[in-house]
Amino acid sequence: MGNIEYEGKNYDFNWLSIAILMIGAPLIAYGIWISHDWIWLHEISAKMTIWILNLLSGAANEVRFDDSDPTQPWIIHLPGTPGDIHFETLCTGIHAIAIFVGAILCIPHSADKETSKDIWKRKIIAILVTSIVFYVVNIFRMVLQLYLYQRGADWLDIHYPISAASSFIAVACVLIMHKFVPEFIMSLIWIGDELKAMIKGTSDPEENLDEIPSEISQQEKEKKQEEFSHKSDYD
């Protein structure tokens, strides 16, 4: 197996740990997503968004509860707009947070014990920091959308472009994750190195044959030494 040195530490993995990352991370993320309806997070996120919006704009927007739709009971009411905004689970950012939680929990541990001795502490810090960053940025994304909507912009014209543009935060969170748990990037590099070695080994048989003459010459050398030893005994 290949060994990668980074910032004075050694990173070496195996295919089992890589398989756990590839399979376990999506399963954990999906499990978090479907674990419950996240209605409580709807309320917290909606009220926090409107509080910040009112603080910045001086408007009198409000969050209302409508039990006619149990899956989306929290509604954002902005006076003077064409319609209210129904708060969905995707608005909370929990889907993105779940993906990073799943990935961080399943990041492979290096075979080097010194490198991996504090990895769970680093993983917990990475989960907390990335989750907070994702959540805060998501709140301000919604504040910006609602502000523009209240100023007369069409909801569809601002909702999807701003949501897509805010995805840059995923890159920032990857960098944050790398800061605390570099094993993630190191494991990807390890996969690349291992695959290149496999491809090179199967596509370049001449390189493997280079070792054969040296083995034969060594055997011949030992045979000649043995023959010379026997000859010396007879002399």
C-alpha positions, 0 to 999 in steps of 0.5 A, spaced: 500 500 500 502 507 498 504 511 504 503 519 503 506 524 507 503 531 509 505 536 514 510 531 517 504 526 518 504 519 514 497 517 511 496 510 509 489 506 508 486 500 505 480 498 500 476 496 506 476 503 509 475 506 502 469 502 501 466 504 508 467 511 506 463 510 499 458 506 502 457 508 509 457 516 508 451 516 503 447 511 508 448 516 514 446 522 510 440 519 507 438 516 514 439 523 517 434 526 512 429 521 513 430 520 520 424 525 522 420 531 518 424 536 521 418 541 523 422 543 529 428 546 525 423 549 520 420 553 526 427 555 528 430 557 521 424 561 519 423 565 525 431 566 525 430 568 518 425 573 519 428 576 525 434 578 521 430 580 515 426 585 520 432 587 524 436 589 517 430 592 513 425 595 519 419 591 516 414 588 520 414 581 516 412 575 520 412 567 521 405 564 521 403 557 523 398 553 518 396 546 521 392 545 514 399 542 511 403 538 517 409 537 512 409 545 511 406 548 517 410 554 517 409 560 513 413 566 512 408 572 511 411 579 507 406 584 507 406 587 500 408 581 496 404 577 491 404 571 496 406 567 502 412 563 502 411 556 505 418 553 509 420 547 506 425 542 509 430 544 504 430 551 506 433 549 513 440 546 509 439 540 513 440 536 507 447 539 506 449 538 513 447 531 513 452 530 507 458 532 510 456 529 517 456 522 513 462 524 510 466 526 516 464 520 520 466 515 515 473 518 513 478 513 513 483 513 519 490 512 517 494 506 519 499 510 522 497 510 529 500 517 531 497 520 525 490 517 527 490 518 535 486 524 535 482 523 529 475 522 533 476 529 536 478 532 530 472 529 526 467 532 532 470 539 531 469 538 523 462 536 524 460 542 528 464 547 524 461 545 518 454 545 520 454 552 523 457 555 517 452 551 513 447 553 517 449 561 518 450 562 510 443 558 509 440 563 513 443 569 510 441 566 503 434 566 505 434 573 508 437 576 501 432 572 497 426 574 501 429 582 501 429 582 494 422 578 493 419 584 498 422 589 493 418 586 487 423 581 484 420 575 482 420 569 486 423 564 481 428 569 478 431 570 485 430 563 488 434 558 484 440 563 482 441 565 489 441 558 491 445 555 486 450 561 487 450 559 495 453 552 493 460 555 493 459 554 501 460 547 500 467 548 497 469 552 503 466 547 508 471 542 504 477 546 506 474 547 513 474 539 513 481 538 510 483 543 515 481 538 521 481 532 518 486 531 512 485 524 511 479 525 507 483 528 501 489 524 503 484 518 502 482 520 495 490 521 493 491 514 496 485 511 491 488 515 485 495 512 486 493 505 487 489 505 481 494 508 477 499 503 480 494 497 478 493 500 471 500 501 470 502 494 473 497 491 468 498 495 462 506 495 462 508 487 462 515 489 460 516 492 467 514 486 471 519 482 466 525 486 468 525 483 475 525 476 472 533 476 469 535 479 476 532 473 479 535 468 474 541 471 475 541 470 483 539 463 482 545 462 477 549 465 482 547 461 488 548 455 483 555 456 481 557 458 488 554 451 490 558 448 484 564 451 486 564 449 493 563 442 491 569 442 487 573 445 492 571 439 497 574 434 491 580 438 490 
